[in-house]
């Protein structure tokens, strides 16, 4: 029976106006078989007809349009009810079946007896705990036997002598200073003591410990609301142009208009903001050789996130997962995280922050990931006092492309308060938002994804010269990746160590730090790191090519002692010829058992040359691909090169003081005209330590080593002026 939309009529003569509610009746009529058949046929094709279709059916069947609309609504409700009833019946039957099986299993367990003693069975928890411990014990024994076998093959002696072998392992600088005369004429004797600064190394500052974080339901609600607002702001800023983003009249870069931003996104108590706080804002976009889902998974995993950006992220941890993704995906995941960000120099402090990371799938093939700072009570006691950084909604928009690549739009937005003045060499890069800008993040991501793509290639490239096949290539790339990670971590260590200035030369200062190495991937002992940064009036590209080329290496490398160097193996890990891994041999009779592992990498934001001496048996094992190279001890040294950002145009620094800009490849490239900032960092393994601090001889050795290296580089590049 269907309700006729024509309205009710009078059902009795006593009340012609239909005012008596007991006598009013609605008119019903039954649809004809033809009408029902036509409607059912249309329902199968389109359960939700539009107004045009309903009007057409109305004319064909002689029904009112509202009748057609109500019929489809009733039919959809009827279908939904039938499906729910069917599902409920199936679930009820399945539930009954499981309940019966559960009862039968419980009854059977009551009658189980121990086959050994005839007594009742042990409790279920203790039984499984014992089995788990047995499995773990067997696994650890297998790992110990495997590592012992590999280590014995590597060192050629029983595993009991491994510790003494590691104590005798030397780094590149130990080798050079023990075997060769210094370029400056200084030859350290066998009793050379590179002791540590008292109070700064003998008592190493403990690593940052994350106390338990208690998060209430109210906190979770606040975090969820913050994340939702942040991701909306991120998408709007990435998709907007003017008036939020405007062109700078000085250098043509896009600048975020602070007044317009506060109009669109007002912040509470903005009038109480410290006038010393400055803003950094930048955005960039580009194509990345990785599909969207893989990128999302790596970004939402703290360890993988750290591996993707070793030159920027010195440490990352997931403190707490506030909410998990929907149906096994990352969409809807909200995490509280901790992060330390760095510029590869000893002259700048790291940026520490707790932040929320939220991932949301916007549409099919498009994801947004946003970071926004979240203040915790323990920040004041844990964080560095020299720089306080607060991240406003920042992150990226990932869009999958048909070819399996992804288009990534990145934005960085900071509020920064420098408690101490920024070092003059980096003042312009920091204040213009380039040092921690979106372009640096994006270019690093592109280079890392290229490297991962090369790692996954099974065939040998025409530019690869390696004797171990695909497995040997992967093994060598993983070894080099660990070397680069160790180098970056040493420049800005995450274990609480502090750099101390040990000398100030004419054009740069030498800073040092130290730590007790317990990492199985490093030589055992006390490691001393020394670093210096200076300006060179040469383009970053020219400095990079000079330092990475094995033909010019004898002009600066102490290890080669001015002898020729030959490349014996080469692995390309990117489209740029400078992105590669090399194994070098120095023609030196005193070091015939050693090779040099080197990785060089370059992108629009800067470049790296990292190297480490490795003895020939270890390289052969890594090249074979038969064993895990993670046990090979590495103590890397190397160089970082970046555009200086020192503009000669008048007023350039002042115009860029807000640091709110959109970095681009061309913008970064123009920095080459103002020279380069080069950081040199050496690591030395030392055996002794005195509480009185460094001796005069130790300081002289460090200064002589870095000073001679810098002098030779400047002489070879024909530059001697200061900025």
C-alpha positions in Angstrom: 0.0 0.0 0.0 1.4 3.4 -0.9 0.6 6.8 0.4 -1.0 9.1 -2.2 0.6 12.5 -2.1 -2.7 14.2 -3.1 -3.7 15.0 0.4 -6.7 13.7 2.5 -10.4 14.3 1.7 -13.7 14.2 3.6 -14.9 10.8 4.7 -18.4 11.8 6.1 -21.1 14.3 5.4 -21.2 15.5 9.0 -17.9 17.1 8.7 -17.4 18.4 5.2 -14.4 20.5 6.2 -12.6 17.4 7.6 -12.2 19.0 11.1 -13.0 15.9 13.1 -9.6 14.0 13.6 -11.4 10.7 14.4 -13.2 10.7 11.0 -10.2 12.0 8.9 -8.7 9.3 6.8 -5.7 9.2 4.4 -6.3 7.8 1.0 -4.2 4.8 0.1 -4.1 2.9 -3.2 -2.1 -0.1 -4.5 0.2 0.3 -7.4 -0.6 -1.8 -10.5 1.6 -4.7 -11.4 3.0 -2.8 -14.4 3.9 0.2 -12.2 5.7 -2.1 -9.6 7.5 -4.0 -12.4 8.7 -0.7 -13.9 9.8 0.7 -10.6 11.6 -2.5 -9.6 13.5 -2.5 -12.9 14.6 1.0 -12.5 15.6 0.3 -8.8 18.0 -2.4 -10.0 19.6 0.1 -12.4 19.6 3.1 -10.2 18.6 3.0 -6.5 19.0 6.8 -6.2 17.3 8.4 -9.2 17.7 12.1 -9.7 14.8 14.5 -10.1 14.8 14.2 -13.9 14.5 10.5 -13.8 11.7 10.7 -11.2 9.8 13.1 -13.4 10.1 10.8 -16.4 8.8 7.8 -14.4 6.0 10.0 -13.1 4.8 10.8 -16.6 5.2 7.2 -17.8 3.4 5.6 -14.8 0.8 8.3 -14.1 2.1 8.8 -10.6 3.0 12.0 -8.7 6.7 12.7 -8.5 6.5 12.6 -4.7 5.0 9.1 -4.9 8.0 8.0 -7.0 10.4 9.5 -4.5 8.7 7.9 -1.5 8.6 4.5 -3.2 12.3 4.5 -3.8 12.9 5.6 -0.2 10.7 2.8 1.1 12.4 0.3 -1.2 15.9 1.3 -0.1 14.9 1.0 3.6 13.3 -2.5 2.9 16.5 -3.7 1.2 18.7 -2.4 4.0 16.5 -4.2 6.6 16.6 -7.4 4.6 20.4 -7.3 4.4 20.8 -6.5 8.1 18.5 -9.3 9.0 20.5 -11.7 6.9 23.8 -10.6 8.3 22.4 -10.9 11.9 21.3 -14.4 11.3 24.7 -15.4 9.8 26.6 -13.7 12.7 24.3 -15.3 15.3 24.9 -18.8 13.8 28.7 -18.2 13.7 28.6 -16.9 17.3 26.8 -20.0 18.5 29.3 -22.2 16.7 32.2 -20.5 18.3 30.6 -20.6 21.7 30.1 -24.4 21.4 33.7 -24.9 20.3 34.9 -22.8 23.2 32.9 -24.8 25.7 34.2 -28.1 24.2 37.8 -26.9 24.4 37.4 -25.8 28.0 35.9 -29.1 29.0 38.8 -30.9 27.2 41.4 -28.8 29.0 39.9 -29.8 32.4 40.8 -33.5 31.7 44.4 -32.8 30.5 47.1 -34.4 32.6 50.9 -33.8 32.5 52.6 -36.7 30.6 55.6 -36.5 32.8 54.2 -36.4 36.3 50.6 -37.3 35.8 49.5 -34.1 37.6 47.4 -31.2 36.4 48.8 -29.0 33.6 50.7 -25.9 34.4 49.0 -22.5 34.0 48.6 -21.4 30.4 50.6 -18.2 30.9 53.7 -19.8 32.4 53.7 -22.5 29.7 53.8 -20.0 26.9 56.3 -17.8 28.8 58.7 -20.7 29.1 58.3 -21.6 25.4 59.0 -18.0 24.4 62.1 -18.0 26.5 63.3 -21.2 25.0 62.8 -19.9 21.5 64.6 -16.6 22.3 67.5 -18.5 23.9 67.9 -20.7 20.8 67.8 -17.7 18.5 70.4 -15.9 20.6 72.7 -18.9 20.5 72.4 -19.1 16.7 73.2 -15.4 16.4 76.2 -15.8 18.7 77.6 -18.7 16.7 77.0 -16.9 13.4 78.7 -13.7 14.5 81.5 -15.6 16.1 82.1 -17.5 12.8 82.0 -14.4 10.7 84.2 -12.4 13.1 86.8 -15.3 13.3 86.9 -15.4 9.5 87.3 -11.7 9.3 90.1 -11.2 11.9 91.8 -14.6 11.3 91.9 -15.5 15.0 89.5 -16.9 17.7 86.6 -14.8 18.8 88.2 -14.5 22.3 90.8 -12.1 20.8 88.2 -9.8 19.1 88.2 -7.3 22.0 91.9 -6.8 21.9 91.8 -6.5 18.1 89.1 -3.7 18.3 91.3 -1.8 20.9 94.1 -1.9 18.4 92.0 -0.7 15.5 92.9 2.8 14.2 91.2 5.5 12.3 92.3 7.3 9.2 94.0 10.0 11.3 95.7 7.4 13.5 97.1 5.8 10.4 98.3 9.0 8.9 99.9 10.4 12.0 101.6 7.1 13.0 103.0 6.3 9.6 103.5 9.6 7.7 105.0 13.0 8.5 102.5 15.8 8.8 102.4 18.3 5.9 103.3 21.0 8.3 106.4 19.1 9.5 104.9 17.9 12.8 105.5 14.2 13.4 103.8 13.0 16.6 105.7 10.4 18.6 104.4 7.1 19.8 103.4 8.5 23.2 101.1 11.1 21.7 98.2 11.7 24.1 94.9 13.0 22.8 93.2 13.3 26.1 89.8 14.7 26.7 88.8 18.0 28.2 88.2 17.7 31.9 84.5 18.1 32.8 83.6 18.0 29.1 84.6 14.5 28.1 85.8 12.5 31.1 82.2 12.9 32.4 80.1 12.7 29.4 76.6 14.2 29.6 74.1 11.4 29.7 71.8 10.8 26.8 68.4 12.4 26.8 66.0 10.2 28.7 62.3 10.3 27.8 60.2 10.1 31.0 56.8 8.4 30.9 54.2 10.7 29.5 50.8 10.6 31.0 48.1 11.5 28.5 44.5 11.8 29.7 41.4 11.7 27.7 41.2 15.5 27.8 44.8 15.7 26.5 43.9 13.4 23.6 40.9 15.5 22.8 43.0 18.6 22.7 45.7 16.9 20.6 43.1 15.6 18.1 41.6 19.1 17.7 45.1 20.6 17.3 45.9 18.1 14.6 42.7 18.6 12.7 43.2 22.4 12.7 46.8 22.0 11.7 46.2 19.8 8.7 43.5 22.2 7.4 45.9 25.1 7.7 48.7 23.1 6.0 46.5 22.3 3.0 45.3 25.9 2.6 48.8 27.3 2.8 50.2 24.8 0.3 47.4 25.4 -2.2 47.3 29.2 -1.8 49.2 31.9 -3.6 48.5 35.6 -3.3 47.8 37.4 -1.0 49.4 34.9 1.5 52.5 34.4 -0.6 54.1 37.4 -2.4 57.2 38.0 -4.4 60.1 39.7 -2.7 61.3 42.9 -4.4 64.9 42.1 -3.5 65.6 38.6 -4.7 62.4 37.5 -6.4 61.7 34.7 -3.8 58.2 34.2 -2.5 57.6 35.5 1.0 54.8 34.6 3.4 53.0 37.9 4.4 52.9 37.8 8.2 50.0 40.2 8.5 47.9 38.3 5.9 48.7 35.0 7.6 47.5 36.3 11.0 44.4 37.5 9.4 43.6 34.2 7.8 44.9 32.1 10.8 44.5 34.3 13.9 46.5 33.0 17.0 45.3 33.7 20.6 47.4 36.2 22.6 49.4 37.1 19.5 49.7 40.7 20.9 51.7 39.2 23.8 54.3 37.5 21.6 57.9 38.2 22.4 59.3 40.7 19.9 62.5 38.7 19.7 60.7 35.8 18.1 61.2 35.6 14.3 59.3 33.7 11.7 60.7 31.2 9.1 58.3 30.0 6.4 59.1 28.3 3.1 57.6 25.8 0.7 58.8 23.8 -2.3 57.4 21.0 -4.6 58.9 18.4 -6.8 58.7 14.8 -8.0 60.1 11.9 -5.9 61.0 8.5 -7.1 58.8 6.6 -4.7 55.1 5.8 -4.6 52.8 7.6 -2.1 52.0 4.7 0.2 55.7 3.9 0.7 56.5 7.5 1.5 53.6 7.7 4.0 54.8 4.5 5.8 58.4 5.8 6.0 57.3 9.2 7.3 55.1 7.7 10.0 57.9 5.4 11.3 60.4 7.4 13.5 63.4 5.1 12.6 62.7 5.2 8.9 62.1 9.0 9.1 65.5 9.4 10.6 67.1 7.2 7.9 65.4 9.2 5.1 66.9 12.5 6.4 70.3 11.7 8.0 71.7 15.1 7.2 68.8 16.9 8.8 67.3 14.6 11.5 69.9 13.6 14.1 67.4 11.9 16.3 63.7 11.0 16.2 61.4 9.0 18.6 57.8 8.2 18.8 56.7 9.0 22.3 53.1 7.9 22.1 50.5 6.8 19.5 47.4 8.8 20.2 45.2 7.2 17.6 45.8 4.4 15.0 45.0 4.4 11.4 41.7 3.3 9.8 41.5 -0.3 8.6 45.2 -0.9 8.8 46.2 2.2 6.8 48.1 5.2 8.1 45.1 7.6 7.5 43.9 8.9 10.8 47.2 8.1 12.7 48.1 10.7 15.3 51.5 10.4 17.1 53.3 12.4 19.7 57.0 12.5 18.6 60.3 14.0 19.6 62.9 15.2 17.1 66.3 16.9 16.9 67.1 18.8 13.7 70.6 19.9 12.7 72.7 21.8 10.2 76.0 19.9 9.6 78.3 22.2 11.5 79.6 22.6 15.1 78.7 26.3 15.0 74.9 25.9 15.3 72.8 24.3 18.0 70.3 21.6 17.2 66.6 22.3 17.2 64.7 20.2 19.7 60.9 19.8 19.8 58.0 17.6 20.8 55.4 17.6 18.2 52.2 16.0 16.9 52.3 14.2 13.6 49.0 13.5 11.9 48.4 11.7 8.6 45.2 11.9 6.7 44.2 10.6 3.2 42.5 13.5 1.4 41.3 11.5 -1.5 42.4 8.4 -3.5 46.1 8.7 -4.1 46.6 11.9 -2.0 47.8 12.1 1.6 48.6 15.0 3.9 51.1 14.7 6.8 51.3 17.6 9.2 53.6 18.4 12.1 52.8 20.9 14.8 54.7 21.6 18.1 53.1 20.3 21.3 54.5 21.7 24.6 55.3 19.3 27.4 56.3 20.3 31.0 59.7 18.7 30.8 60.8 20.7 27.8 62.4 23.5 29.8 64.8 21.1 31.6 65.6 18.9 28.6 66.1 21.4 25.8 69.1 23.5 24.8 68.9 27.0 26.2 70.6 28.6 23.2 67.7 28.2 20.7 63.9 27.8 21.3 62.0 26.7 18.2 58.3 26.2 17.9 56.9 24.5 14.7 53.7 25.9 13.4 51.6 23.6 11.1 54.2 22.2 8.6 54.5 19.1 6.5 53.8 17.8 3.1 51.1 16.9 0.6 51.8 13.6 -1.3 50.1 12.9 -4.6 50.6 9.7 -6.5 51.5 9.8 -10.1 50.6 7.2 -12.8 54.2 6.2 -13.3 54.7 5.1 -9.7 56.4 8.4 -8.6 54.9 11.0 -6.3 54.5 14.7 -6.4 55.5 16.1 -3.0 54.6 19.7 -1.9 56.5 20.6 1.3 56.1 23.5 3.7 58.1 24.5 6.8 56.8 27.1 9.2 58.7 28.1 12.4 58.7 30.6 15.2 62.3 30.8 16.5 63.8 32.6 19.5 67.6 32.7 19.5 68.8 33.0 23.1 72.4 33.6 21.9 73.5 35.3 18.6 73.7 33.1 15.5 77.2 32.6 14.3 78.0 35.2 11.6 78.8 32.6 8.9 75.3 31.2 9.1 73.3 34.3 10.2 71.9 35.0 6.7 71.0 31.3 6.0 69.2 30.9 9.3 67.3 34.2 9.2 66.1 33.7 5.7 64.8 30.3 6.5 67.1 28.4 4.1 69.0 26.3 6.7 65.9 24.5 7.9 63.7 25.4 4.8 61.4 23.3 2.7 63.8 23.1 -0.2 66.5 21.4 1.9 63.9 18.8 3.1 62.7 18.2 -0.5 66.1 18.0 -2.1 67.3 15.6 0.6 64.2 13.4 0.1 64.7 13.3 -3.7 68.3 12.3 -3.3 67.5 9.6 -0.7 64.7 8.1 -2.8 67.1 8.0 -5.8 69.6 6.1 -3.6 66.9 3.7 -2.4 65.9 3.1 -6.1 69.5 2.3 -6.9 69.7 -0.1 -3.9 66.6 -2.0 -5.2 68.0 -2.4 -8.8 69.1 -6.1 -9.2 71.1 -5.7 -12.3 74.5 -4.0 -12.6 74.7 -0.6 -14.1 77.2 0.4 -16.7 78.6 2.9 -14.2 79.1 0.2 -11.5 82.4 -1.5 -11.1 82.0 -4.1 -8.4 82.8 -7.7 -8.2 80.1 -9.0 -5.9 77.0 -8.8 -8.0 73.7 -7.5 -6.7 74.1 -8.8 -3.2 77.6 -7.3 -3.0 76.3 -4.0 -4.2 73.6 -3.9 -1.6 76.0 -4.8 1.1 78.4 -2.0 0.1 75.6 0.5 -0.1 74.4 -0.4 3.4 77.9 -0.1 4.7 78.3 3.3 3.2 74.9 4.4 4.5 76.0 3.5 8.0 79.2 5.5 7.5 77.3 8.6 6.4 74.9 8.3 9.3 77.8 8.0 11.7 79.4 11.0 10.3 76.3 13.2 10.6 75.6 12.0 14.1 79.2 12.9 15.1 78.8 16.5 14.0 75.8 17.0 16.2 75.8 14.1 18.7 72.5 13.1 20.3 74.0 11.8 23.6 74.3 15.2 25.3 77.9 15.9 24.3 78.9 19.6 23.9 81.4 21.2 21.6 84.2 23.1 23.2 86.3 25.6 21.4 90.0 24.5 21.8 91.6 27.2 19.5 90.8 30.2 17.4 92.9 30.5 14.2 92.9 33.5 11.9 90.0 32.5 9.8 88.2 29.8 11.8 87.9 28.1 15.2 88.5 24.5 16.0 85.9 22.8 18.3 86.2 19.4 19.8 84.1 16.8 21.7 84.6 13.2 22.7 82.8 10.1 23.8 83.4 6.6 25.0 82.4 4.3 22.0 80.3 1.3 22.9 78.7 0.9 19.5 79.6 -2.4 17.9 79.8 -0.6 14.6 82.6 1.6 15.9 86.1 0.8 17.1 86.1 0.4 20.9 87.7 3.1 22.9 87.5 6.9 23.4 86.8 8.8 20.2 87.8 12.4 19.8 86.0 14.6 17.2 87.3 17.9 15.9 85.6 20.2 13.5 86.0 23.6 11.9 83.9 25.6 9.5 85.2 28.3 7.1 84.2 30.4 4.1 85.7 29.8 0.7 85.3 32.2 -2.2 84.6 29.2 -4.5 81.3 27.8 -5.7 80.0 24.8 -3.7 80.0 22.7 -6.9 83.7 23.4 -7.5 84.7 22.6 -3.9 82.7 19.4 -4.1 84.3 18.2 -7.3 87.8 19.0 -6.0 87.3 17.0 -2.7 85.6 14.0 -4.2 87.9 13.4 -7.2 90.5 10.8 -6.4 92.9 12.5 -8.8 93.1 15.6 -6.7 92.9 13.8 -3.3 96.7 13.7 -2.8 96.6 17.5 -2.6 94.8 17.5 0.7 94.5 14.0 2.2 97.0 13.2 5.0 96.4 9.5 4.5 97.7 9.5 0.9 100.9 11.4 1.9 100.8 13.0 -1.6 100.9 9.6 -3.3 98.5 8.8 -6.2 95.1 7.4 -5.3 93.2 4.9 -7.5 89.5 4.1 -7.6 89.2 0.3 -7.5 85.4 0.0 -7.1 82.5 2.4 -8.0 78.8 2.3 -7.3 76.4 5.0 -8.7 73.6 5.8 -6.4 71.9 8.7 -8.1 71.4 10.5 -11.4 74.1 13.0 -10.6 77.6 11.6 -11.3 78.7 13.0 -7.9 76.3 10.7 -6.1 78.4 7.6 -5.8 80.2 5.2 -3.5 83.9 4.6 -4.2 86.6 2.2 -2.9 90.0 3.9 -3.1 93.5 2.6 -2.9 96.4 4.8 -1.9 99.8 3.8 -3.5 101.7 3.8 -0.2 103.9 1.0 0.8 103.2 1.6 4.5 99.4 1.1 4.1 99.0 -1.7 1.6 96.5 -3.5 3.9 94.0 -0.6 3.9 91.5 0.8 1.5 89.3 3.9 1.7 85.5 3.7 1.6 84.0 7.0 0.4 80.6 8.2 -0.4 79.9 11.5 -2.0 76.4 13.1 -2.4 75.1 16.4 -3.7 71.8 18.1 -4.2 70.6 21.7 -4.5 71.0 22.4 -0.8 74.6 21.2 -0.4 76.9 18.2 -0.6 78.8 15.7 1.5 82.1 13.8 1.1 82.5 11.1 3.8 85.3 8.6 3.9 86.7 6.0 6.3 89.7 3.6 6.1 88.7 -0.1 6.1 91.1 -3.0 5.9 91.1 -5.2 2.8 89.5 -8.4 4.4 86.5 -6.4 5.6 86.0 -4.8 2.2 86.2 -8.2 0.5 83.6 -9.6 2.9 81.3 -6.6 2.2 81.8 -6.8 -1.6 81.0 -10.5 -1.6 77.5 -9.9 -0.1 77.7 -13.2 1.9 77.8 -11.6 5.3 76.2 -8.8 7.2 78.5 -5.8 7.1 77.1 -4.2 10.2 79.9 -5.6 12.4 82.7 -3.8 10.4 84.0 -1.0 12.7 83.8 2.5 11.0 85.1 5.8 12.2 84.3 8.3 9.4 85.6 11.7 8.7 84.8 14.1 5.9 83.4 17.4 4.6 80.1 19.2 4.2 79.7 22.0 1.7 76.8 24.4 1.4 76.1 27.8 -0.2 77.2 30.6 2.1 74.2 32.9 1.6 76.4 35.9 2.1 74.9 38.4 -0.4 76.9 41.3 -1.7 73.8 43.2 -2.6 73.1 46.0 -0.2 70.3 45.4 2.2 70.1 41.7 1.3 70.3 40.4 4.8 67.8 42.9 6.1 65.2 42.1 3.5 65.5 38.4 4.3 65.4 38.8 8.0 62.0 37.3 8.5 63.1 34.1 6.8 59.6 33.6 5.4 60.1 32.4 1.8 59.5 29.7 -0.7 62.9 28.1 -1.4 63.5 26.8 -4.9 66.3 25.1 -6.6 67.2 28.2 -8.5 67.1 30.3 -5.3 69.6 27.9 -3.7 71.8 27.7 -6.7 72.3 31.5 -6.8 74.0 31.2 -3.4 77.1 29.8 -5.2 78.0 33.3 -6.4 78.8 34.3 -2.8 81.1 31.3 -2.1 80.8 28.2 0.1 80.7 27.2 3.7 82.9 24.1 4.2 83.0 22.1 7.4 85.8 19.6 8.0 85.4 17.0 10.7 87.9 14.4 11.8 87.5 11.5 14.2 90.4 10.0 16.1 90.5 6.9 18.3 92.5 7.6 21.4 93.5 5.2 24.1 94.4 7.3 27.2 92.5 9.8 29.2 93.6 12.2 31.9 91.4 14.1 34.2 93.6 17.2 33.8 92.4 17.7 30.3 94.1 18.0 27.0 97.8 18.5 26.9 99.5 21.2 24.9 100.8 18.5 22.5 97.3 17.3 21.9 96.0 20.7 21.1 98.9 21.3 18.8 98.2 18.1 17.0 94.6 18.9 16.4 95.3 22.4 15.2 98.1 21.2 13.0 96.0 18.5 11.4 93.0 20.7 10.6 95.1 23.8 9.8 97.3 21.9 7.3 94.2 20.3 5.7 92.5 23.7 5.3 95.7 25.3 4.1 96.2 22.7 1.4 92.6 22.9 0.2 92.8 26.7 -0.1 96.1 26.6 -1.9 94.8 24.1 -4.4 91.7 26.2 -5.0 93.7 29.4 -5.2 91.8 31.2 -2.5 93.0 33.0 0.6 90.6 35.8 1.2 88.1 36.0 4.0 84.4 37.1 3.6 
